[in-house]
Amino acid sequence: MKSGDLLYGNREASVQFVHPIHFRLTRVLDWITYDGWIWLDGYQLNARGDAVARRSIFVQKSGLRVAPPPAIGKPGRQRRRT
């Protein structure tokens, strides 16, 4: 994992994720933890890929998934004003 990675966290990563989240990683903290667990700093993203909250999360590394880039919808058809 490296800065800028987009991750997907759900119950497999930690019980704190009642609802799954997309997370943009800024850094992996080198704090001593339980075996297989890590602390991550980054930003929680909304469905459009915009950062909505800065977070530090404590997760099981084996439960994290690399997420595809957020699906940003195509611009809608513009209506002409008359």
Sequence and secondary structure as in RCSB ss.txt:
>XXXX:A:sequence
MKSGDLLYGNREASVQFVHPIHFRLTRVLDWITYDGWIWLDGYQLNARGDAVARRSIFVQKSGLRVAPPPAIGKP
GRQRRRT
>XXXX:A:secstr
  TT EEEE TTT TT SS EEEEEEEEE    STTEEEEEEEEE TTS EEEEEEEEEEGGG EE         
       
